Amino acid sequence: MHRKEMVMAAAKKETTKKAAEKKPAEKKQTVKKEEFETFKAQVVYGSLNVRKDPEIKEGNIIKSLPVDTVVTIIGQKDDWYKIEEGWIMSKYTDRVEK
């Protein structure tokens, strides 16, 4: 073996040894997402747009719900409620008692 090869082999051996001495990386704990408790809500303002995504943008409206329509809320993201058909703005609804 030439001197250069011997130095490289020694360096590789030292690197491998250091890697073996390191503590194994701690596993990140996965936080279990809380299950959403569904509830009923009633449309209280005009005609409420149901949207594909929880955002106001052109071409996102699926349909409209008339006032007094009762829907089942199955999820929430910020100020938006998820219903079976899509997303509605929470501020235009009132929670209905069971």
Secondary structure, DSSP 8 states (H G I E B T S, - for coil): --HHHHHHHHHHHHHHHHHHHS----------------EEEEE-SSEEEEESSSS--TT-EEEEEETT-EEEE-EEETTEEEETTEEEEGGGEEEE--
